[in-house]
Amino acid sequence: MPMILSHKHKFIFIKTKKTAGTAIEAAISQLCGPDDVITPYRAASEKDRKGLGPQNYRIEHPLKPQRPLWRRLLGRPERYWHPTIGYYEHMPAWRIRNYVGDEIWRSYYKFAFDRNPWDRQVSWYLYKTKSKKTRPSFADYMRRPSAYVDNHELYMLDNELAVDFLGHYENLEEDLNTALGQAGVETKVSVPKVNVTPKKDSSRDYRSYFTPELRDQVAKWYEPEIAILGYDF
């Protein structure tokens, strides 16, 4: 669930949530060079990489958040997904721009992916509750703060799209190769199936989870990506 900053090919991949980002990174890390930034993800998924592993993600920068003093005093390790390490998974566009500077931000090709928000919401619910002995109902989960998925906030700046290409999860491999081609990468990649959230009932359509009220709640939450990508329920 990483992000990738490729100086070799001059592109930036911004990882969003529940959009096959681990699979995308597994595919495109094979394109990276020794100076590129590849952020880590959980150890169980590292075996799926096709190219280089995590590298160059620990940085010192005046705008980087500092580790809490209590964690330093207790010798607690830095978490791979936390901003205090430097580059990290699900890193928003504004922070990437702060780290790389305006020249690289303007000149590098930037891309991200998103997904039908109603389908994504069900996937997020299943992912966030998969370890529960008794899974809460979808309606109950939707009342929790953790139900909100901040994808459009990762690839937007000042309410404007901050990337050059925003691909559809539903057209993943074709859109990924389109993005890479526009970035100047001639090599075609295939996207493996990795880190897939198991469904409680794989035959159940995502629409069946929604009442009219919950459908409208998702439409309100995710209006920006619905408008940009043209999704409907």
Backbone hydrogen bonds in HBPLUS format (Angstrom, degrees):
<---DONOR---> <-ACCEPTOR-->    atom                        ^
c    i                          cat <-CA-CA->   ^        H-A-AA   ^      H-
h    n   atom  resd res      DA  || num        DHA   H-A  angle D-A-AA Bond
n    s   type  num  typ     dist DA aas  dist angle  dist       angle   num
A0039-THR N   A0003-MET O   3.36 MM  36  5.87 162.2  2.40 165.6 170.0     1
A0004-ILE N   A0013-PHE O   3.17 MM   9  5.08 153.3  2.24 132.5 140.6     2
A0013-PHE N   A0004-ILE O   2.79 MM   9  5.08 166.0  1.81 154.5 159.4     3
A0005-LEU N   A0037-VAL O   3.01 MM  32  4.90 159.4  2.05 136.2 142.7     4
A0037-VAL N   A0005-LEU O   2.84 MM  32  4.90 162.1  1.87 150.0 150.7     5
A0006-SER N   A0011-PHE O   2.80 MM   5  5.24 161.0  1.84 166.1 170.0     6
A0010-LYS N   A0006-SER O   2.74 MM   4  5.33 115.8  2.15 125.1 141.9     7
A0011-PHE N   A0006-SER O   3.08 MM   5  5.24 143.1  2.22 133.9 144.6     8
A0109-TYR N   A0010-LYS O   2.93 MM  99  6.31 162.2  1.96 147.5 142.3     9
A0012-ILE N   A0109-TYR O   2.74 MM  97  6.14 149.8  1.83 153.1 156.8    10
A0111-PHE N   A0012-ILE O   2.97 MM  99  6.44 158.2  2.02 167.7 172.6    11
A0014-ILE N   A0111-PHE O   2.99 MM  97  6.29 166.8  2.01 161.9 166.2    12
A0024-ILE N   A0020-ALA O   2.93 MM   4  6.24 155.0  2.00 152.0 159.8    13
A0025-GLU N   A0021-GLY O   2.91 MM   4  6.11 164.7  1.93 149.4 153.1    14
A0026-ALA N   A0022-THR O   2.93 MM   4  6.11 152.6  2.00 141.9 149.9    15
A0027-ALA N   A0023-ALA O   3.03 MM   4  6.27 143.1  2.17 140.5 150.0    16
A0027-ALA N   A0024-ILE O   3.05 MM   3  5.10 122.3  2.40  94.6 109.4    17
A0028-ILE N   A0024-ILE O   2.87 MM   4  6.19 163.8  1.90 158.7 162.5    18
A0029-SER N   A0025-GLU O   2.91 MM   4  5.65 142.1  2.05 147.3 152.4    19
A0050-LYS N   A0026-ALA O   3.27 MM  24  5.67 143.7  2.41 134.9 137.5    20
A0031-LEU N   A0028-ILE O   2.97 MM   3  5.38 158.6  2.01 111.7 118.7    21
A0032-CYS N   A0029-SER O   3.21 MM   3  5.27 157.7  2.26 103.5 110.2    22
A0036-ASP N   A0033-GLY O   3.19 MM   3  5.53 163.5  2.22 114.0 119.1    23
A0038-ILE N   A0055-GLN O   3.06 MM  17  5.26 169.3  2.07 149.7 152.8    24
A0055-GLN N   A0038-ILE O   2.98 MM  17  5.26 153.1  2.05 135.5 142.9    25
A0045-SER N   A0042-ARG O   3.00 MM   3  5.82 155.1  2.07 123.9 130.4    26
A0046-GLU N   A0043-ALA O   3.12 MM   3  5.28 151.0  2.21 105.7 114.3    27
A0048-ASP N   A0045-SER O   2.98 MM   3  5.63 160.4  2.02 119.7 125.9    28
A0049-ARG N   A0046-GLU O   3.18 MM   3  5.69 169.6  2.19 116.6 119.9    29
A0087-TYR N   A0057-TYR O   2.92 MM  30  4.91 163.8  1.95 150.5 152.9    30
A0059-ILE N   A0085-ILE O   3.32 MM  26  6.82 143.4  2.46 135.6 145.8    31
A0064-LYS N   A0061-HIS O   2.97 MM   3  5.21 164.3  2.00 114.2 119.3    32
A0071-ARG N   A0068-PRO O   3.06 MM   3  5.47 128.2  2.34 106.8 119.5    33
A0072-ARG N   A0068-PRO O   3.19 MM   4  6.58 155.3  2.26 151.3 158.6    34
A0073-LEU N   A0069-LEU O   2.87 MM   4  6.10 164.4  1.89 159.5 163.5    35
A0074-LEU N   A0070-TRP O   3.09 MM   4  6.11 147.6  2.20 136.0 143.9    36
A0076-ARG N   A0071-ARG O   2.86 MM   5  5.04 148.4  1.96 154.1 156.1    37
A0075-GLY N   A0072-ARG O   3.11 MM   3  5.02 151.9  2.19  98.1 106.8    38
A0082-HIS N   A0079-ARG O   3.10 MM   3  5.40 170.0  2.11 117.8 119.6    39
A0085-ILE N   A0082-HIS O   3.22 MM   3  6.22 176.1  2.22 130.8 131.9    40
A0086-GLY N   A0083-PRO O   3.15 MM   3  5.63 151.2  2.23 113.5 121.1    41
A0095-ARG N   A0092-PRO O   3.16 MM   3  5.64 126.7  2.46 108.3 120.2    42
A0096-ILE N   A0092-PRO O   3.14 MM   4  6.47 163.5  2.17 156.5 161.6    43
A0093-ALA N   A0154-LEU O   2.80 MM  61  5.61 150.8  1.88 140.8 148.9    44
A0097-ARG N   A0093-ALA O   2.92 MM   4  6.09 168.1  1.93 157.4 160.4    45
A0098-ASN N   A0094-TRP O   3.11 MM   4  6.28 150.7  2.20 134.6 142.6    46
A0099-TYR N   A0095-ARG O   3.00 MM   4  6.26 152.3  2.08 148.8 155.3    47
A0100-VAL N   A0096-ILE O   2.91 MM   4  6.13 169.7  1.92 164.2 166.1    48
A0101-GLY N   A0097-ARG O   2.94 MM   4  5.56 149.2  2.04 143.4 150.1    49
A0105-TRP N   A0101-GLY O   3.04 MM   4  6.14 164.5  2.07 155.2 159.6    50
A0106-ARG N   A0102-ASP O   2.88 MM   4  5.92 160.1  1.92 148.1 152.4    51
A0107-SER N   A0103-GLU O   3.07 MM   4  6.14 154.1  2.14 143.7 151.1    52
A0108-TYR N   A0104-ILE O   2.89 MM   4  5.69 153.2  1.96 156.6 158.2    53
A0164-ASP N   A0110-LYS O   2.75 MM  54  5.25 139.5  1.91 128.0 139.5    54
A0165-PHE N   A0110-LYS O   3.21 MM  55  6.65 139.3  2.39 149.1 158.3    55
A0112-ALA N   A0165-PHE O   3.11 MM  53  6.62 148.7  2.21 154.7 164.3    56
A0167-GLY N   A0112-ALA O   2.83 MM  55  6.23 157.7  1.88 158.6 154.2    57
A0114-ASP N   A0167-GLY O   2.99 MM  53  6.38 155.7  2.05 158.9 161.1    58
A0169-TYR N   A0114-ASP O   2.81 MM  55  5.70 152.1  1.88 163.2 163.6    59
A0120-ARG N   A0116-ASN O   2.79 MM   4  5.93 165.5  1.81 162.4 167.4    60
A0121-GLN N   A0117-PRO O   2.89 MM   4  5.85 146.4  2.01 133.4 141.6    61
A0122-VAL N   A0118-TRP O   3.39 MM   4  6.64 151.4  2.47 138.8 144.2    62
A0123-SER N   A0119-ASP O   3.11 MM   4  6.44 160.3  2.15 149.4 155.1    63
A0124-TRP N   A0120-ARG O   2.81 MM   4  6.03 155.3  1.87 152.0 159.0    64
A0125-TYR N   A0121-GLN O   2.97 MM   4  6.15 157.0  2.02 142.6 148.7    65
A0126-LEU N   A0122-VAL O   2.95 MM   4  6.21 163.5  1.98 152.5 156.4    66
A0127-TYR N   A0123-SER O   2.93 MM   4  6.08 154.2  2.00 145.0 152.5    67
A0128-LYS N   A0124-TRP O   2.86 MM   4  6.01 166.6  1.87 155.9 158.9    68
A0129-THR N   A0125-TYR O   3.10 MM   4  6.09 133.3  2.33 142.0 152.6    69
A0132-LYS N   A0129-THR O   3.13 MM   3  5.41 161.7  2.17 111.6 117.2    70
A0141-TYR N   A0137-SER O   2.92 MM   4  6.21 163.1  1.95 155.1 159.9    71
A0142-MET N   A0138-PHE O   2.97 MM   4  6.17 150.8  2.06 149.3 156.9    72
A0143-ARG N   A0140-ASP O   3.15 MM   3  5.58 160.1  2.19 110.2 116.4    73
A0144-ARG N   A0141-TYR O   2.91 MM   3  5.47 167.3  1.92 122.1 126.1    74
A0147-ALA N   A0144-ARG O   3.03 MM   3  5.54 164.6  2.05 117.0 121.7    75
A0148-TYR N   A0145-PRO O   3.37 MM   3  6.21 163.2  2.40 121.1 123.6    76
A0153-GLU N   A0150-ASP O   3.09 MM   3  5.40 132.2  2.33 106.9 120.0    77
A0154-LEU N   A0151-ASN O   2.84 MM   3  5.29 151.0  1.92 113.4 122.8    78
A0162-ALA N   A0155-TYR O   2.90 MM   7  5.55 166.1  1.92 147.9 146.8    79
A0157-LEU N   A0160-GLU O   2.77 MM   3  5.28 157.2  1.83 157.1 161.1    80
A0160-GLU N   A0157-LEU O   2.90 MM   3  5.28 151.9  1.98 112.6 121.6    81
A0171-ASN N   A0168-HIS O   3.00 MM   3  5.28 156.6  2.05 108.1 115.7    82
A0175-ASP N   A0171-ASN O   2.90 MM   4  5.89 164.0  1.93 161.8 167.1    83
A0176-LEU N   A0172-LEU O   2.82 MM   4  5.95 154.7  1.88 152.9 160.8    84
A0177-ASN N   A0173-GLU O   3.04 MM   4  6.21 164.7  2.06 147.8 151.3    85
A0178-THR N   A0174-GLU O   2.94 MM   4  6.17 141.7  2.09 141.2 152.8    86
A0179-ALA N   A0175-ASP O   2.90 MM   4  6.15 160.0  1.94 149.4 153.8    87
A0180-LEU N   A0176-LEU O   2.90 MM   4  6.19 167.0  1.92 154.9 158.3    88
A0181-GLY N   A0177-ASN O   2.90 MM   4  5.89 154.5  1.97 136.3 143.9    89
A0182-GLN N   A0178-THR O   2.95 MM   4  6.19 155.7  2.01 148.9 155.1    90
A0183-ALA N   A0179-ALA O   2.97 MM   4  6.24 132.3  2.20 140.0 153.7    91
A0183-ALA N   A0180-LEU O   3.06 MM   3  4.91 127.9  2.34  91.1 105.7    92
A0185-VAL N   A0180-LEU O   2.86 MM   5  5.22 161.0  1.90 152.5 146.0    93
A0184-GLY N   A0181-GLY O   2.99 MM   3  5.06 154.2  2.06 101.4 109.6    94
A0204-ARG N   A0201-ASP O   3.03 MM   3  5.57 167.4  2.04 120.8 124.9    95
A0208-SER N   A0205-ASP O   3.01 MM   3  5.66 148.9  2.11 117.3 125.3    96
A0209-TYR N   A0206-TYR O   3.14 MM   3  5.79 165.7  2.16 118.3 122.6    97
A0210-PHE N   A0207-ARG O   3.17 MM   3  5.67 161.6  2.20 115.4 120.7    98
A0215-ARG N   A0211-THR O   2.91 MM   4  6.13 159.3  1.96 157.5 163.8    99
A0216-ASP N   A0212-PRO O   3.05 MM   4  6.24 155.8  2.11 142.8 148.5   100
A0217-GLN N   A0213-GLU O   2.93 MM   4  6.16 143.6  2.06 140.6 151.5   101
A0218-VAL N   A0214-LEU O   3.08 MM   4  6.34 160.6  2.12 151.6 153.8   102
A0219-ALA N   A0215-ARG O   3.10 MM   4  6.37 156.0  2.16 142.7 149.8   103
A0220-LYS N   A0216-ASP O   2.98 MM   4  6.18 147.2  2.09 143.9 151.7   104
A0221-TRP N   A0217-GLN O   2.92 MM   4  6.17 165.0  1.95 152.3 156.6   105
A0222-TYR N   A0218-VAL O   3.00 MM   4  6.01 168.0  2.02 154.3 156.6   106
A0226-ILE N   A0222-TYR O   3.16 MM   4  6.31 158.9  2.20 157.3 163.8   107
A0227-ALA N   A0223-GLU O   2.94 MM   4  6.03 157.9  1.99 151.9 157.2   108
A0228-ILE N   A0224-PRO O   2.98 MM   4  6.21 157.6  2.03 148.8 155.2   109
A0229-LEU N   A0225-GLU O   2.93 MM   4  5.82 168.8  1.94 146.2 149.7   110
A0230-GLY N   A0226-ILE O   2.81 MM   4  5.24 128.0  2.09 133.8 142.9   111
